[in-house]
């Protein structure tokens, strides 16, 4: 994977370059200190993955990414956690908060590699519905999944991850289509990135749902509907 790192702080560039060296499967194409330099690199080189700072002078990372017609995979970096939501709205693979540890960097790279491999090696199609189960196309075959086995669904750029007992399935699908295909009496979208199976909810409050020890955020636009559904299911 060919990578580009963009940050107006030389030290931050040094840290990212150092972390990249621990991944021989990643090739550093260039390091840039601003969006203008990054734009020139993208015009002249293939880039598969960009690590880009959000807060930069003149043109921010988010403003720059919005100008790209077909952006590479994105990992935003910043010292300000409040920008995470806007970053994910641009389908970023991950969001790294400075100072960036090698362990956290490695997790972001793992996500990027997984998506890159799916995008380039495992072409899949939309899911199909039947009775009490769904057929999901993944790894060039149809996989039968019972509704009752689906614990939750997580958005993953152009794909979704379907979590079922002991494994997960990744398929090319939008969250909007997935929400339409799953029965409303059994599932609820709680966030732009999450749909939960109501029977698998172990605990919840007004801000998060817990399933299998994983705490999933509840978006403000989805909270009222989720709370009403739980009330209708005789949950006090």
Beta strands, then each sheet from edge to edge (+ up, - down):
strand 1: 2-6
strand 2: 27-32
strand 3: 49-53
strand 4: 73-78
strand 5: 94-97
strand 6: 128-130
strand 7: 133-138
strand 8: 141-146
strand 9: 152-156
strand 10: 159-164
strand 11: 167-172
strand 12: 187-191
strand 13: 194-197
strand 14: 203-204
strand 15: 208-211
strand 16: 214-217
sheet 1: 2+ 1+ 3+ 4+ 5+
sheet 2: 6+ 7- 8+
sheet 3: 11+ 10- 9+ 13- 12+
sheet 4: 14+ 15- 16+
end
